[in-house]
Structures are given as C-alpha cells and as structure tokens.
C-alpha cells in the first residue's frame, strides 16, 4: 500500500464516519404505505369503531371501493353470526366481520438478521476499497444502500407465510403472496444517505 493511497483514503474514511444509511418507506408521500409496511411487519388487530362490523370486499369489488360506494347492497346473515352484503343480483360484495387479525410478517427484521453478516463483510470490503483510493465515502454508502434495499425487496416478493385469508386470496385471483398485491410496497423500500 502506498502513501498516496492513504493520503486519499483517510479523508474519505473520516467522511464515512459522518454518514448514516436509512432504509425503509422514507418518502413523505409514502405515509399510507409506511403504515401498511408497519402493519405487515408487526401485525395488527382491527376492530370497527363506528359500526358493528368491518366490511371486507369480495373479489367482485373493484380496488379502492367500499360498501359506502354502493346503494344497492342487502344484508344476509349466516348461521355462524357473520353476515354478507349482496347486490341486487345476489352476488356477494362484502363480508361482515367483527374483527380482523393481520398476522406479523417480519420481512424487514428477518432480512436484517439473516443478511447482517453478509452486509458487514461487504461494508468491510468497501472500507478496504476506500483505503486503496478505489471508492469514496458516498460511493460506499450508495453501494450498501442498493444491496440492503435489494435484499429487503427480495424478501417481500418471496414471502410465503402466514398465508393470506381466503377472501384476500380470492380477491387476488388465487395468488397467495402475503406481501405483494400491487407491488407498491416492495418498490417503496428505498434508502437515503444522511450526513451528521
């Protein structure tokens, strides 16, 4: 290793000490997605606030529509204490339930646990590249950000359990990928390099 490498590398290492990497749903317009990401990671127990039931759309309801958008729904009760809302033709439009329990799917924390050693090894390699004047502090952080984001997105796309509820599976035309519906969650995972 030559003195010239150290002369260029040491200032970059000092810059690196003042950089932080943030990964997740970070954009301001991702507010709703941030909430969804949190619920999918940690789970949720949802109960109705202003009514007796929650309305769960069937596969016949277009995305984004709720029971309030229809004026031709009729209540049908079932023997098990649950109900359904049907349209004039008798088509089931919404299922009525007293609560929804969304199970946790630790896609973020499990990826962190599984990939931390590989990330650490790559970060050490990047530090070596900085010392050898072949990498910069900013380049290192962007390199690591891309790797972490790719790993988390891969975990989201490949997640299998717990499976979707039957109504969710039907709405997704039989697809049982619990963390992928439109693909927006995976695409919303980004990174930022912040200076301090």
N, CA, C and O of each residue as an XYZ file, in Angstrom:
784
protein
N       0.847     -1.172      0.000
C       0.000      0.000      0.000
C       0.892      1.234      0.000
O       1.822      1.342      0.799
N       0.601      2.153     -0.895
C       1.446      3.336     -0.984
C       0.899      4.461     -0.123
O      -0.262      4.452      0.287
N       1.766      5.430      0.140
C       1.377      6.603      0.923
C       0.292      7.385      0.196
O      -0.588      7.969      0.828
N       0.355      7.396     -1.158
C      -0.655      8.125     -1.933
C      -2.062      7.579     -1.683
O      -3.025      8.341     -1.586
N      -2.169      6.249     -1.579
C      -3.478      5.658     -1.277
C      -3.988      6.152      0.059
O      -5.139      6.574      0.173
N      -3.135      6.103      1.075
C      -3.544      6.554      2.406
C      -3.888      8.034      2.413
O      -4.821      8.459      3.093
N      -3.145      8.801      1.669
C      -3.370     10.251      1.635
C      -4.761     10.571      1.099
O      -5.415     11.505      1.563
N      -5.204      9.794      0.126
C      -6.552      9.992     -0.417
C      -7.613      9.255      0.394
O      -8.735      9.737      0.548
N      -7.251      8.084      0.911
C      -8.230      7.243      1.595
C      -8.639      7.732      2.960
O      -9.814      7.649      3.315
N      -7.696      8.243      3.741
C      -8.003      8.653      5.121
C      -9.066      9.758      5.168
O      -9.984      9.657      5.982
N      -8.990     10.800      4.342
C     -10.067     11.800      4.369
C     -11.438     11.197      4.034
O     -12.454     11.605      4.596
N     -11.457     10.228      3.121
C     -12.734      9.584      2.786
C     -13.258      8.751      3.953
O     -14.464      8.699      4.190
N     -12.349      8.098      4.683
C     -12.773      7.342      5.878
C     -13.358      8.285      6.917
O     -14.333      7.945      7.587
N     -12.768      9.467      7.057
C     -13.312     10.455      8.008
C     -14.709     10.895      7.591
O     -15.585     11.075      8.437
N     -14.919     11.069      6.282
C     -16.267     11.399      5.791
C     -17.247     10.270      6.098
O     -18.390     10.509      6.487
N     -16.780      9.039      5.918
C     -17.633      7.872      6.153
C     -18.137      7.834      7.593
O     -19.254      7.387      7.852
N     -17.323      8.298      8.516
C     -17.717      8.309      9.931
C     -18.883      9.260     10.198
O     -19.485      9.221     11.271
N     -19.199     10.110      9.228
C     -20.296     11.075      9.392
C     -21.424     10.824      8.391
O     -22.087     11.757      7.940
N     -21.627      9.574      8.058
C     -22.705      9.166      7.158
C     -23.536      8.084      7.836
O     -23.010      7.199      8.511
N     -24.842      8.178      7.637
C     -25.766      7.152      8.134
C     -26.606      6.664      6.961
O     -26.920      7.423      6.045
N     -26.958      5.402      7.005
C     -27.789      4.798      5.970
C     -29.158      4.485      6.569
O     -29.257      3.783      7.575
N     -30.204      5.006      5.948
C     -31.574      4.740      6.361
C     -32.259      3.964      5.250
O     -32.152      4.315      4.075
N     -32.968      2.900      5.635
C     -33.659      2.060      4.655
C     -35.080      1.831      5.137
O     -35.307      1.549      6.314
N     -36.034      1.952      4.229
C     -37.434      1.709      4.563
C     -38.336      2.486      3.633
O     -37.933      2.855      2.529
N     -39.584      2.741      4.084
C     -40.513      3.599      3.349
C     -40.235      5.010      3.859
O     -40.739      5.404      4.911
N     -39.441      5.761      3.123
C     -38.893      7.016      3.637
C     -39.498      8.269      3.037
O     -39.381      9.339      3.635
N     -40.136      8.185      1.888
C     -40.631      9.403      1.252
C     -41.854      9.936      1.977
O     -42.626      9.177      2.563
N     -42.021     11.254      1.928
C     -43.152     11.887      2.606
C     -44.484     11.447      2.022
O     -45.464     11.309      2.753
N     -44.531     11.224      0.719
C     -45.789     10.789      0.110
C     -46.075      9.317      0.393
O     -47.121      8.804     -0.004
N     -45.156      8.632      1.076
C     -45.350      7.227      1.421
C     -46.059      7.030      2.746
O     -45.982      5.943      3.317
N     -46.755      8.056      3.263
C     -47.406      7.969      4.567
C     -48.297      6.753      4.733
O     -48.164      6.014      5.708
N     -49.204      6.536      3.788
C     -50.098      5.390      3.848
C     -49.309      4.090      3.682
O     -49.579      3.101      4.363
N     -48.344      4.101      2.786
C     -47.516      2.911      2.589
C     -46.659      2.615      3.815
O     -46.414      1.454      4.141
N     -46.205      3.661      4.490
C     -45.421      3.456      5.718
C     -46.271      2.747      6.764
O     -45.787      1.857      7.463
N     -47.541      3.142      6.871
C     -48.449      2.488      7.813
C     -48.668      1.027      7.411
O     -48.663      0.140      8.264
N     -48.858      0.781      6.121
C     -49.057     -0.588      5.631
C     -47.808     -1.426      5.896
O     -47.903     -2.567      6.349
N     -46.641     -0.856      5.613
C     -45.376     -1.563      5.859
C     -45.252     -1.943      7.325
O     -44.814     -3.046      7.651
N     -45.637     -1.027      8.211
C     -45.572     -1.282      9.657
C     -46.536     -2.401     10.053
O     -46.170     -3.307     10.802
N     -47.764     -2.333      9.547
C     -48.775     -3.347      9.881
C     -48.336     -4.727      9.376
O     -48.495     -5.724     10.080
N     -47.789     -4.784      8.165
C     -47.353     -6.075      7.631
C     -46.160     -6.629      8.404
O     -46.045     -7.843      8.571
N     -45.282     -5.767      8.871
C     -44.119     -6.211      9.653
C     -44.532     -6.708     11.037
O     -44.073     -7.759     11.484
N     -45.399     -5.951     11.718
C     -45.707     -6.240     13.127
C     -47.101     -6.807     13.371
O     -47.409     -7.224     14.487
N     -47.951     -6.828     12.342
C     -49.309     -7.326     12.515
C     -50.216     -6.260     13.098
O     -49.759     -5.189     13.496
N     -51.513     -6.563     13.145
C     -52.488     -5.618     13.692
C     -53.765     -6.364     14.058
O     -54.081     -7.417     13.504
N     -54.474     -5.788     14.995
C     -55.785     -6.293     15.408
C     -56.764     -5.153     15.160
O     -56.728     -4.137     15.854
N     -57.637     -5.321     14.172
C     -58.518     -4.238     13.750
C     -59.953     -4.560     14.135
O     -60.470     -5.636     13.834
N     -60.589     -3.596     14.810
C     -61.991     -3.722     15.199
C     -62.736     -2.491     14.689
O     -62.147     -1.419     14.549
N     -64.032     -2.646     14.410
C     -64.790     -1.472     13.949
C     -64.934     -0.443     15.065
O     -65.016     -0.798     16.240
N     -64.962      0.818     14.694
C     -65.099      1.890     15.683
C     -66.519      2.443     15.697
O     -67.111      2.613     16.762
N     -67.060      2.721     14.526
C     -68.370      3.381     14.442
C     -69.494      2.462     13.977
O     -70.591      2.933     13.679
N     -69.241      1.184     13.914
C     -70.277      0.252     13.490
C     -70.027     -1.103     14.147
O     -69.048     -1.290     14.870
N     -70.927     -2.035     13.883
C     -70.830     -3.352     14.494
C     -69.853     -4.251     13.736
O     -69.243     -5.145     14.323
N     -69.704     -4.007     12.412
C     -68.902     -4.884     11.581
C     -67.900     -4.101     10.732
O     -68.084     -2.918     10.443
N     -66.856     -4.790     10.351
C     -65.960     -4.333      9.297
C     -66.467     -4.932      7.996
O     -66.988     -6.047      7.994
N     -66.326     -4.225      6.905
C     -66.736     -4.765      5.610
C     -65.484     -5.129      4.817
O     -64.648     -4.278      4.511
N     -65.379     -6.408      4.497
C     -64.235     -6.927      3.744
C     -64.692     -7.159      2.306
O     -65.596     -7.962      2.075
N     -64.085     -6.476      1.338
C     -64.544     -6.628     -0.051
C     -64.275     -8.021     -0.601
O     -63.259     -8.646     -0.299
N     -65.207     -8.484     -1.410
C     -65.009     -9.761     -2.105
C     -64.212     -9.502     -3.376
O     -63.840     -8.368     -3.677
N     -63.962    -10.564     -4.106
C     -63.213    -10.423     -5.367
C     -64.005     -9.673     -6.440
O     -63.454     -9.333     -7.487
N     -65.300     -9.411     -6.188
C     -66.153     -8.730     -7.161
C     -66.150     -7.212     -6.985
O     -66.785     -6.490     -7.753
N     -65.438     -6.742     -5.980
C     -65.405     -5.301     -5.702
C     -64.122     -4.709     -6.281
O     -63.029     -5.183     -5.971
N     -64.243     -3.683     -7.116
C     -63.038     -3.053     -7.665
C     -62.162     -2.464     -6.555
O     -62.659     -2.014     -5.523
N     -60.867     -2.479     -6.789
C     -59.902     -1.930     -5.828
C     -60.267     -0.483     -5.478
O     -60.578      0.324     -6.354
N     -60.221     -0.182     -4.200
C     -60.482      1.183     -3.748
C     -61.942      1.472     -3.440
O     -62.255      2.550     -2.934
N     -62.828      0.558     -3.724
C     -64.252      0.776     -3.450
C     -64.603      0.227     -2.066
O     -64.035     -0.767     -1.615
N     -65.547      0.892     -1.404
C     -66.022      0.431     -0.098
C     -67.534      0.266     -0.157
O     -68.168      0.634     -1.146
N     -68.103     -0.286      0.902
C     -69.547     -0.514      0.935
C     -70.315      0.800      0.821
O     -71.443      0.811      0.328
N     -69.729      1.894      1.264
C     -70.394      3.204      1.189
C     -70.587      3.664     -0.256
O     -71.419      4.527     -0.535
N     -69.810      3.081     -1.172
C     -69.910      3.471     -2.579
C     -71.094      2.822     -3.300
O     -71.338      3.116     -4.470
N     -71.825      1.949     -2.619
C     -72.934      1.215     -3.241
C     -74.236      1.565     -2.538
O     -74.277      1.715     -1.317
N     -75.297      1.693     -3.325
C     -76.617      1.947     -2.724
C     -77.581      0.780     -2.949
O     -78.771      0.888     -2.653
N     -77.067     -0.324     -3.469
C     -77.930     -1.475     -3.760
C     -77.484     -2.733     -3.014
O     -77.623     -3.842     -3.530
N     -76.957     -2.569     -1.819
C     -76.483     -3.721     -1.049
C     -77.546     -4.163     -0.050
O     -78.261     -3.349      0.535
N     -77.626     -5.484      0.126
C     -78.628     -6.056      1.026
C     -77.919     -6.990      2.006
O     -77.024     -7.744      1.626
N     -78.324     -6.929      3.245
C     -77.731     -7.744      4.303
C     -78.301     -9.153      4.280
O     -79.514     -9.348      4.200
N     -77.416    -10.120      4.350
C     -77.805    -11.528      4.508
C     -76.999    -12.056      5.685
O     -75.777    -11.914      5.731
N     -77.688    -12.658      6.622
C     -76.979    -13.205      7.781
C     -76.731    -14.683      7.578
O     -77.454    -15.376      6.862
N     -75.680    -15.137      8.235
C     -75.335    -16.553      8.193
C     -75.554    -17.133      9.579
O     -75.639    -16.398     10.562
N     -75.642    -18.419      9.652
C     -75.876    -19.078     10.927
C     -74.733    -18.926     11.918
O     -74.936    -19.112     13.117
N     -73.547    -18.593     11.452
C     -72.394    -18.502     12.343
C     -72.223    -17.106     12.950
O     -71.179    -16.805     13.529
N     -73.239    -16.259     12.819
C     -73.167    -14.921     13.390
C     -72.496    -13.919     12.482
O     -72.394    -12.739     12.820
N     -72.036    -14.379     11.331
C     -71.421    -13.472     10.370
C     -72.450    -13.099      9.322
O     -73.481    -13.755      9.176
N     -72.156    -12.046      8.603
C     -73.081    -11.617      7.564
C     -72.351    -11.310      6.276
O     -71.122    -11.281      6.218
N     -73.146    -11.083      5.246
C     -72.605    -10.671      3.952
C     -73.499     -9.565      3.410
O     -74.668     -9.450      3.776
N     -72.926     -8.764      2.538
C     -73.699     -7.783      1.792
C     -73.689     -8.228      0.339
O     -72.632     -8.442     -0.254
N     -74.890     -8.362     -0.226
C     -75.018     -8.801     -1.608
C     -75.638     -7.678     -2.431
O     -76.321     -6.809     -1.889
N     -75.398     -7.697     -3.747
C     -76.033     -6.701     -4.615
C     -77.392     -7.229     -5.059
O     -77.833     -8.283     -4.600
N     -78.048     -6.505     -5.943
C     -79.398     -6.879     -6.384
C     -79.451     -8.241     -7.058
O     -80.493     -8.897     -7.042
N     -78.336     -8.677     -7.653
C     -78.323     -9.980     -8.320
C     -77.998    -11.124     -7.356
O     -78.009    -12.290     -7.751
N     -77.711    -10.798     -6.103
C     -77.352    -11.817     -5.123
C     -75.857    -12.092     -5.042
O     -75.423    -12.975     -4.302
N     -75.078    -11.344     -5.794
C     -73.615    -11.504     -5.786
C     -73.041    -10.996     -4.469
O     -73.357     -9.887     -4.037
N     -72.192    -11.812     -3.828
C     -71.554    -11.381     -2.579
C     -70.552    -10.272     -2.904
O     -69.639    -10.446     -3.712
N     -70.754     -9.124     -2.246
C     -69.872     -7.975     -2.462
C     -68.951     -7.738     -1.267
O     -67.782     -7.393     -1.439
N     -69.477     -7.923     -0.058
C     -68.688     -7.682      1.152
C     -69.021     -8.738      2.203
O     -70.164     -9.176      2.337
N     -67.994     -9.127      2.935
C     -68.146     -9.993      4.095
C     -68.149     -9.103      5.329
O     -67.364     -8.160      5.417
N     -69.018     -9.394      6.270
C     -69.079     -8.621      7.502
C     -68.400     -9.418      8.610
O     -68.761    -10.566      8.870
N     -67.422     -8.807      9.254
C     -66.698     -9.477     10.333
C     -66.554     -8.512     11.505
O     -66.542     -7.295     11.322
N     -66.446     -9.063     12.700
C     -66.338     -8.222     13.901
C     -64.914     -7.769     14.170
O     -64.695     -6.817     14.919
N     -63.940     -8.447     13.561
C     -62.548     -8.052     13.741
C     -61.700     -8.705     12.654
O     -62.086     -9.705     12.048
N     -60.546     -8.113     12.430
C     -59.579     -8.687     11.504
C     -58.245     -8.732     12.238
O     -57.795     -7.733     12.799
N     -57.626     -9.897     12.226
C     -56.305    -10.032     12.824
C     -55.312    -10.249     11.687
O     -55.330    -11.279     11.013
N     -54.458     -9.269     11.493
C     -53.417     -9.368     10.469
C     -52.165     -9.899     11.152
O     -51.630     -9.242     12.046
N     -51.687    -11.068     10.753
C     -50.507    -11.634     11.423
C     -49.232    -10.869     11.060
O     -49.137    -10.254      9.997
N     -48.274    -10.921     11.955
C     -46.986    -10.282     11.656
C     -46.250    -11.099     10.610
O     -46.336    -12.326     10.560
N     -45.537    -10.382      9.793
C     -44.664    -10.997      8.789
C     -43.376    -10.182      8.820
O     -43.258     -9.166      8.135
N     -42.445    -10.620      9.592
C     -41.238     -9.839      9.871
C     -40.250     -9.836      8.701
O     -39.106    -10.270      8.837
N     -40.709     -9.345      7.562
C     -39.864     -9.328      6.358
C     -38.638     -8.439      6.545
O     -37.571     -8.734      6.006
N     -38.783     -7.354      7.302
C     -37.672     -6.414      7.478
C     -36.675     -6.933      8.512
O     -35.479     -7.018      8.234
N     -37.162     -7.278      9.696
C     -36.254     -7.705     10.760
C     -35.618     -9.056     10.454
O     -34.458     -9.284     10.799
N     -36.358     -9.952      9.812
C     -35.756    -11.247      9.460
C     -34.682    -11.088      8.387
O     -33.665    -11.781      8.413
N     -34.911    -10.179      7.450
C     -33.874     -9.920      6.439
C     -32.641     -9.351      7.116
O     -31.517     -9.747      6.808
N     -32.852     -8.422      8.039
C     -31.727     -7.841      8.782
C     -30.950     -8.943      9.501
O     -29.724     -9.005      9.409
N     -31.661     -9.805     10.211
C     -30.996    -10.879     10.967
C     -30.236    -11.844     10.051
O     -29.118    -12.256     10.360
N     -30.856    -12.196      8.923
C     -30.237    -13.177      8.022
C     -29.083    -12.589      7.212
O     -28.122    -13.297      6.911
N     -29.162    -11.337      6.865
C     -28.187    -10.747      5.943
C     -27.144     -9.862      6.627
O     -26.226     -9.380      5.964
N     -27.264     -9.640      7.929
C     -26.373     -8.707      8.623
C     -24.900     -9.078      8.433
O     -24.081     -8.205      8.148
N     -24.555    -10.348      8.585
C     -23.151    -10.754      8.444
C     -22.634    -10.511      7.025
O     -21.497    -10.076      6.843
N     -23.459    -10.789      6.033
C     -23.048    -10.541      4.642
C     -22.892     -9.041      4.392
O     -21.956     -8.613      3.716
N     -23.822     -8.241      4.945
C     -23.709     -6.790      4.796
C     -22.440     -6.266      5.458
O     -21.751     -5.406      4.910
N     -22.140     -6.799      6.650
C     -20.945     -6.364      7.377
C     -19.687     -6.706      6.584
O     -18.760     -5.900      6.500
N     -19.660     -7.892      6.010
C     -18.499     -8.306      5.207
C     -18.329     -7.390      3.997
O     -17.212     -6.981      3.679
N     -19.421     -7.070      3.331
C     -19.339     -6.190      2.162
C     -18.927     -4.772      2.579
O     -18.198     -4.097      1.852
N     -19.388     -4.332      3.728
C     -19.007     -2.997      4.223
C     -17.500     -2.948      4.502
O     -16.837     -1.957      4.193
N     -16.968     -4.024      5.087
C     -15.514     -4.093      5.310
C     -14.761     -4.052      3.981
O     -13.729     -3.391      3.868
N     -15.279     -4.759      2.980
C     -14.661     -4.712      1.652
C     -14.674     -3.291      1.094
O     -13.707     -2.844      0.476
N     -15.764     -2.603      1.317
C     -15.868     -1.224      0.839
C     -14.862     -0.310      1.553
O     -14.274      0.577      0.933
N     -14.671     -0.529      2.844
C     -13.677      0.256      3.588
C     -12.283      0.006      3.022
O     -11.491      0.937      2.877
N     -11.992     -1.230      2.708
C     -10.700     -1.556      2.085
C     -10.550     -0.806      0.750
O      -9.484     -0.275      0.438
N     -11.631     -0.777     -0.020
C     -11.593     -0.063     -1.297
C     -11.364      1.438     -1.088
O     -10.684      2.082     -1.887
N     -11.935      1.990     -0.009
C     -11.705      3.405      0.301
C     -10.241      3.633      0.638
O      -9.626      4.576      0.140
N      -9.680      2.774      1.482
C      -8.267      2.898      1.862
C      -7.376      2.813      0.625
O      -6.353      3.494      0.550
N      -7.752      1.993     -0.332
C      -6.960      1.826     -1.556
C      -7.277      2.905     -2.600
O      -6.786      2.849     -3.727
N      -8.094      3.875     -2.216
C      -8.475      5.001     -3.097
C      -9.262      4.551     -4.324
O      -9.208      5.195     -5.372
N      -9.998      3.440     -4.191
C     -10.825      2.962     -5.298
C     -12.315      3.184     -5.041
O     -13.162      2.831     -5.862
N     -12.617      3.784     -3.871
C     -14.005      4.035     -3.507
C     -14.049      5.317     -2.682
O     -13.050      5.712     -2.080
N     -15.213      5.962     -2.660
C     -15.413      7.157     -1.833
C     -16.402      6.826     -0.724
O     -17.057      5.784     -0.759
N     -16.509      7.710      0.254
C     -17.482      7.524      1.335
C     -18.900      7.484      0.773
O     -19.692      6.614      1.134
N     -19.215      8.426     -0.110
C     -20.558      8.462     -0.711
C     -20.807      7.210     -1.548
O     -21.877      6.606     -1.479
N     -19.811      6.833     -2.336
C     -19.952      5.633     -3.163
C     -20.188      4.395     -2.324
O     -21.009      3.549     -2.678
N     -19.481      4.284     -1.225
C     -19.642      3.151     -0.302
C     -21.068      3.089      0.234
O     -21.694      2.030      0.227
N     -21.581      4.237      0.703
C     -22.921      4.259      1.300
C     -23.991      3.942      0.259
O     -24.951      3.231      0.557
N     -23.837      4.460     -0.953
C     -24.819      4.157     -2.000
C     -24.744      2.679     -2.406
O     -25.767      2.045     -2.664
N     -23.547      2.153     -2.456
C     -23.366      0.729     -2.753
C     -24.088     -0.123     -1.709
O     -24.826     -1.044     -2.058
N     -23.873      0.186     -0.428
C     -24.514     -0.575      0.645
C     -26.030     -0.380      0.633
O     -26.780     -1.328      0.864
N     -26.477      0.832      0.367
C     -27.917      1.092      0.297
C     -28.593      0.248     -0.764
O     -29.662     -0.316     -0.529
N     -27.969      0.157     -1.940
C     -28.539     -0.654     -3.019
C     -28.616     -2.130     -2.638
O     -29.585     -2.810     -2.975
N     -27.599     -2.623     -1.940
C     -27.586     -4.034     -1.530
C     -28.692     -4.311     -0.510
O     -29.430     -5.287     -0.648
N     -28.812     -3.464      0.505
C     -29.818     -3.673      1.553
C     -31.221     -3.571      0.970
O     -32.073     -4.405      1.277
N     -31.477     -2.576      0.143
C     -32.795     -2.423     -0.482
C     -33.126     -3.657     -1.330
O     -34.241     -4.173     -1.260
N     -32.180     -4.123     -2.117
C     -32.423     -5.305     -2.966
C     -32.760     -6.527     -2.116
O     -33.643     -7.307     -2.474
N     -32.064     -6.699     -0.996
C     -32.334     -7.856     -0.132
C     -33.718     -7.774      0.505
O     -34.411     -8.787      0.605
N     -34.128     -6.587      0.934
C     -35.448     -6.444      1.564
C     -36.546     -6.626      0.518
O     -37.555     -7.280      0.781
N     -36.351     -6.053     -0.654
C     -37.345     -6.241     -1.726
C     -37.471     -7.716     -2.095
O     -38.575     -8.211     -2.319
N     -36.362     -8.400     -2.157
C     -36.378     -9.838     -2.468
C     -37.157    -10.602     -1.401
O     -37.912    -11.518     -1.727
N     -36.983    -10.236     -0.127
C     -37.716    -10.890      0.959
C     -39.214    -10.646      0.828
O     -40.008    -11.565      1.031
N     -39.610     -9.428      0.495
C     -41.034     -9.105      0.333
C     -41.639     -9.957     -0.784
O     -42.698    -10.560     -0.607
N     -40.976    -10.003     -1.912
C     -41.509    -10.720     -3.074
C     -41.576    -12.230     -2.818
O     -42.483    -12.904     -3.304
N     -40.620    -12.751     -2.060
C     -40.570    -14.193     -1.828
C     -41.300    -14.686     -0.582
O     -41.293    -15.885     -0.304
N     -41.931    -13.782      0.177
C     -42.561    -14.167      1.445
C     -43.737    -15.103      1.210
O     -44.523    -14.895      0.286
N     -43.862    -16.140      2.046
C     -44.914    -17.141      1.837
C     -45.885    -17.309      3.005
O     -47.064    -17.579      2.774
N     -45.435    -17.160      4.240
C     -46.306    -17.449      5.386
C     -46.268    -16.324      6.405
O     -45.289    -15.580      6.464
N     -47.325    -16.184      7.215
C     -48.609    -16.880      7.123
C     -49.336    -16.511      5.830
O     -49.183    -15.417      5.287
N     -50.120    -17.459      5.369
C     -50.830    -17.296      4.101
C     -51.904    -16.221      4.207
O     -52.308    -15.826      5.301
N     -52.353    -15.762      3.051
C     -53.459    -14.811      3.007
C     -54.749    -15.481      3.458
O     -54.915    -16.694      3.336
N     -55.657    -14.666      3.980
C     -57.002    -15.146      4.310
C     -57.695    -15.543      3.009
O     -57.366    -15.006      1.951
N     -58.654    -16.479      3.070
C     -59.336    -16.924      1.848
C     -59.951    -15.786      1.023
O     -59.884    -15.808     -0.206
N     -60.553    -14.786      1.697
C     -61.156    -13.666      0.951
C     -60.088    -12.852      0.242
O     -60.306    -12.387     -0.876
N     -58.949    -12.676      0.869
C     -57.848    -11.933      0.247
C     -57.304    -12.708     -0.940
O     -57.022    -12.138     -1.994
N     -57.164    -14.000     -0.759
C     -56.659    -14.860     -1.841
C     -57.608    -14.817     -3.038
O     -57.164    -14.748     -4.184
N     -58.910    -14.859     -2.774
C     -59.895    -14.798     -3.862
C     -59.811    -13.453     -4.582
O     -59.889    -13.392     -5.809
N     -59.652    -12.374     -3.808
C     -59.566    -11.039     -4.403
C     -58.315    -10.900     -5.270
O     -58.286    -10.121     -6.223
N     -57.282    -11.672     -4.921
C     -56.029    -11.642     -5.694
C     -56.008    -12.752     -6.747
O     -54.942    -13.130     -7.234
N     -57.187    -13.273     -7.095
C     -57.352    -14.294     -8.137
C     -56.514    -15.540     -7.848
O     -55.890    -16.102     -8.749
N     -56.508    -15.965     -6.579
C     -55.833    -17.199     -6.197
C     -54.368    -17.041     -5.834
O     -53.745    -17.993     -5.364
N     -53.807    -15.862     -6.043
C     -52.395    -15.631     -5.717
C     -52.254    -15.524     -4.206
O     -53.001    -14.793     -3.556
N     -51.299    -16.251     -3.653
C     -51.130    -16.275     -2.194
C     -49.751    -15.746     -1.804
O     -49.000    -16.416     -1.095
N     -49.427    -14.551     -2.265
C     -48.202    -13.895     -1.826
C     -48.628    -12.835     -0.823
O     -49.154    -11.795     -1.221
N     -48.415    -13.070      0.481
C     -48.971    -12.206      1.511
C     -48.476    -10.767      1.502
O     -49.156     -9.890      2.034
N     -47.321    -10.496      0.919
C     -46.776     -9.141      0.962
C     -46.800     -8.430     -0.383
O     -46.340     -7.292     -0.488
N     -47.326     -9.081     -1.408
C     -47.379     -8.447     -2.725
C     -48.819     -8.432     -3.209
O     -49.463     -9.474     -3.336
N     -49.310     -7.227     -3.476
C     -50.629     -7.065     -4.082
C     -50.421     -6.302     -5.384
O     -50.572     -6.859     -6.471
N     -50.075     -5.031     -5.267
C     -49.805     -4.219     -6.456
C     -48.312     -4.101     -6.744
O     -47.928     -3.682     -7.836
N     -47.466     -4.462     -5.783
C     -46.030     -4.295     -5.937
C     -45.522     -2.982     -5.369
O     -44.317     -2.728     -5.369
N     -46.437     -2.142     -4.883
C     -46.039     -0.826     -4.373
C     -45.188     -0.921     -3.109
O     -44.280     -0.109     -2.929
N     -45.453     -1.886     -2.230
C     -44.668     -1.989     -1.002
C     -43.203     -2.238     -1.321
O     -42.328     -1.535     -0.816
N     -42.933     -3.228     -2.152
C     -41.536     -3.535     -2.494
C     -40.867     -2.332     -3.140
O     -39.722     -2.014     -2.819
N     -41.568     -1.660     -4.048
C     -40.975     -0.511     -4.728
C     -40.798      0.692     -3.810
O     -39.983      1.573     -4.085
N     -41.564      0.729     -2.716
C     -41.458      1.868     -1.792
C     -40.263      1.750     -0.860
O     -39.908      2.721     -0.193
N     -39.630      0.571     -0.798
C     -38.454      0.410      0.039
C     -37.282      1.079     -0.675
O     -36.856      0.644     -1.745
N     -36.773      2.139     -0.064
C     -35.670      2.898     -0.649
C     -34.637      3.149      0.435
O     -34.833      2.772      1.590
N     -33.544      3.785      0.061
C     -32.525      4.152      1.048
C     -32.184      5.626      0.902
O     -32.378      6.231     -0.153
N     -31.678      6.178      1.977
C     -31.155      7.541      1.979
C     -29.840      7.535      2.715
O     -29.693      6.841      3.722
N     -28.874      8.303      2.226
C     -27.621      8.536      2.922
C     -27.712      9.905      3.555
O     -27.914     10.903      2.864
N     -27.564      9.957      4.871
C     -27.662     11.234      5.584
C     -26.336     11.561      6.260
O     -25.648     10.691      6.792
N     -26.010     12.837      6.217
C     -24.807     13.321      6.865
C     -25.151     13.809      8.258
O     -26.240     14.331      8.493
N     -24.218     13.638      9.180
C     -24.418     14.197     10.529
C     -23.121     14.777     11.034
O     -23.071     15.297     12.149
